[in-house]
Amino acid sequence: MAEQAPFPLRPYRCELCRAWHLTSRTKGMRLPRFETERRRTQKQTAS
């Protein structure tokens, strides 16, 4: 689901319910592998 979103989504573990949720907040979070690969391919096609 996060891979198909038109904007970056990051999974995070909720401290209240201990379940995983998605957020669009990205400050201080690592990029997931699919996001780094997406950016790499976009950079190559732009060049």
SULDAZI-V748592 format. One line per field, one symbol per residue. burial: b if it has 24 or more other C-alpha atoms within 12 Angstrom, else e. Layout:
# SULDAZI-V748592
burial=???
This chain:
# SULDAZI-V748592
burial=eeeeeeebbbeeeeeeeeeeeeeeeeeeeeeeeeeeeeeeeeeeeee
